[in-house]
Amino acid sequence: MNTSDLVIIQDLVPGNPELARLVQKHRENERELEFKARCKWLSCAEQADRQHLKRLKLHGRDRMESIIAPHRSTPVP
């Protein structure tokens, strides 16, 4: 997301509980993925969890994108 998207999100979060929840969950997933990235070795279960987190993060980002898209002044290529 670019800077203008972040501004839109910041403006919309107070009136949109779904977007607020998505932003919070996105941050949590990002922190967890950063932690797993610092590990030198991950078990099969941890690797599967990492892939699951990546999918959740992407799904959440897609949903955030669909929420903020109508509020953009110009379309994103």
N, C-alpha and C positions, 0 to 999 in steps of 0.2 A: 504494500500500500504506500502511496506517496503522501507527502506532507498535507496536501489539501484533503485527502481522505481521512487522515488523522484528525484534522480540524473538524470535519463533518461528524466523525464519530464522537468527538468530545462534545459537540453541540447536541447530538441526538441522545446520548446516553442518559441524561437526567429524565427524559420523557419516554424512554423505551427500555423497559426492564429486560426484554429478551436480548437486546443489543448489549446491555450492561453485563448480563450473565455470559454472553458469548465472549466479550472482551476479557472478562475475568478468567474464564476457562481457557482461553487462548494463552493468556499469560502463564497460567499454571502449567499447561502442557509444554510451553516453551521452556520454563524453568526445569521441568522434569527431563526434557530432551537434552538440555544443556548439561545436566548432571550426568545423564547416561553417556553423553559424548565424551566426558572427561574420564570415564572408566576405561581402563586398558583392556578389560575382558568382560564380556557379558555372557551369561548363561543363555541357553536356548529360550527359556521362558522370558528372560529380560530382553532378548532380541525381538521376540514376538511382541512384547509389551511396547518396545520402542516403535515398532512398525504400526501397532495399533494407535499409539499416541500421535504418530505422524498423520495417520488417516483421520483421526478425530480433529486434529488441528486444521487440516485441509478442509474438512467438511464445515467446521466452524467458520473458517475464513470465507468459504463460498457463501455461507448464509449471511455473514456480515456484509459481504459484497452486495448481495441481493437487497439488503436493507438500505444501504447507503447509496446505491446506484441512482435511484430517483432524485436524490438531493444534489447530485453533481450538476455543475453548470455546463460542462463539456464532457462528452463520452470519453472513456478510457480506451485506447486502441487495443 
